[in-house]
Amino acid sequence: MARGQQTWGDEHSRQAHLDEVIERNKTANYGYRKIAADAKTEQVIRHFNSVARQYDFMNTLLSFGIHYLWKRTAVKLLALKAGDRVLDVCGGTGDLSILALRAMGRDGQVALYDINRAMMEAGRFKSTNAAARRQVQFVQGNAEQIAFPDETFDAVMVGFGIRNVTHMEQGFREMYRVLKSGGKMMCLEFSKPTNSVFRWFYDRYSLHVMPLLGQMLAGTRQAYTHLPESIRMFPLADELAAVLRRIGFADVTYRRLTNGIAVIHLGYRH
């Protein structure tokens, strides 16, 4: 698919996110581009290094603040309880971690796990919710090799990060491994708007306006070109649900938000 093309990836293109396809071809999607699979992690690190300082501001601006509603809804669906232990995979600056702590109260524990130190540092020292941020355990590491023992957590969540993991299925397998029996996994990720008219406007906004604002306000057009491209090459909601079931998650469901711009997937470890 040519760079900048305004169409969504077909089923064949989206299958490039599957681990077996990556292993066979030794390539991975990076937006519309194919790159060597073993180069994607470093590319993703450079990408988030370039946006870390402006990440939260740009998220709020570009989504008109709706991402906060998506995240609150996603954490609410986890139905966390006092005393739960939660892992926030690809947790970035910690929005989901803070919401999880609020839901659990003082007895809850949250570990934020991310490969990018710049993103974690940007979140760790933010002035907002400073007391809650001091409760979060920040751990740097790759989502494909989560540095916690089996069956450690009551809930695992990943928000807008799994499409950046080179071996997506391995990341989900690790989430399954560290979940306790009966524990719940939540994945919040971007997807394809369901209404064709809405999608037309969304395409023009995300593929043209977002990169321009990225250049003007964050100093990087490339980072905000990659974002909408990566969304268009990611598995659709039903395809991702099938991946989760194949890995072993039970009672997998999903809920579309804002005409399908974002989707919450839920699954359990029996």
JOCORSUL-V551364 format. One record per pair of residues at least 24 apart in sequence whose C-alpha atoms are under 6 Angstrom apart, sorted by sequence separation. I is the first residue (numbers start at 1). J is the second residue. D is the distance in Angstrom with one decimal. If there is no record, write none. Layout:
i = <I | I>
j = <J | J>
d = <D | D>
//
This chain:
i = <83 | 84 | 85 | 86 | 87 | 88 | 89 | 90 | 82 | 83 | 85 | 88 | 111 | 112 | 115 | 82 | 93 | 110 | 111 | 112 | 113 | 114 | 115 | 144 | 152 | 153 | 154 | 92 | 93 | 111 | 112 | 113 | 114 | 115 | 144 | 150 | 151 | 152 | 153 | 92 | 143 | 150 | 151 | 152 | 155 | 157 | 159 | 160 | 3 | 94 | 151 | 154 | 155 | 156 | 157 | 158 | 159 | 160 | 93 | 155 | 157 | 194 | 193 | 194 | 52 | 86 | 193 | 85 | 86 | 192 | 193 | 49 | 85 | 86 | 87 | 88 | 89 | 192 | 84 | 86 | 88 | 191 | 45 | 90 | 190 | 191 | 190 | 189 | 189 | 188 | 188 | 187 | 187 | 186 | 186 | 185 | 185 | 184 | 184 | 183 | 183 | 182 | 181 | 182 | 181 | 19 | 31 | 32 | 31 | 31 | 14 | 14 | 14 | 9 | 8 | 9>
j = <107 | 108 | 109 | 110 | 111 | 112 | 113 | 114 | 107 | 108 | 110 | 113 | 136 | 137 | 140 | 108 | 119 | 136 | 137 | 138 | 139 | 140 | 141 | 170 | 178 | 179 | 180 | 119 | 120 | 138 | 139 | 140 | 141 | 142 | 171 | 177 | 178 | 179 | 180 | 120 | 171 | 178 | 179 | 180 | 183 | 185 | 187 | 188 | 32 | 123 | 180 | 183 | 184 | 185 | 186 | 187 | 188 | 189 | 123 | 185 | 187 | 259 | 259 | 260 | 119 | 153 | 260 | 153 | 154 | 260 | 261 | 118 | 154 | 155 | 156 | 157 | 158 | 261 | 154 | 156 | 158 | 261 | 116 | 161 | 261 | 262 | 262 | 262 | 263 | 263 | 264 | 264 | 265 | 265 | 266 | 266 | 267 | 267 | 268 | 268 | 269 | 269 | 269 | 270 | 270 | 167 | 226 | 229 | 229 | 230 | 233 | 234 | 235 | 232 | 232 | 233>
d = <4.7 | 5.2 | 4.7 | 4.8 | 4.9 | 4.7 | 4.9 | 4.5 | 5.6 | 4.4 | 6.0 | 5.9 | 5.8 | 5.9 | 5.2 | 5.6 | 5.5 | 5.4 | 4.5 | 4.9 | 4.9 | 5.1 | 4.6 | 5.5 | 5.2 | 4.9 | 5.6 | 5.1 | 5.3 | 6.0 | 6.0 | 5.7 | 5.6 | 5.1 | 4.5 | 5.4 | 4.4 | 5.9 | 5.6 | 5.4 | 5.3 | 4.4 | 4.5 | 5.9 | 5.4 | 5.7 | 5.9 | 5.9 | 5.7 | 5.9 | 4.0 | 4.8 | 4.9 | 4.8 | 4.6 | 4.9 | 4.6 | 4.6 | 3.8 | 5.8 | 5.8 | 5.8 | 5.3 | 5.7 | 5.0 | 5.5 | 4.4 | 5.1 | 6.0 | 5.8 | 5.0 | 5.9 | 5.4 | 4.9 | 4.7 | 5.0 | 4.9 | 5.7 | 5.8 | 5.7 | 5.9 | 5.1 | 6.0 | 5.4 | 5.6 | 5.3 | 4.2 | 5.6 | 5.6 | 5.8 | 4.5 | 5.6 | 5.0 | 5.7 | 4.7 | 5.6 | 5.2 | 5.8 | 4.5 | 5.6 | 5.5 | 5.2 | 5.4 | 5.1 | 5.2 | 5.3 | 5.2 | 5.8 | 4.5 | 4.1 | 5.2 | 5.5 | 5.3 | 5.7 | 4.9 | 5.0>
//
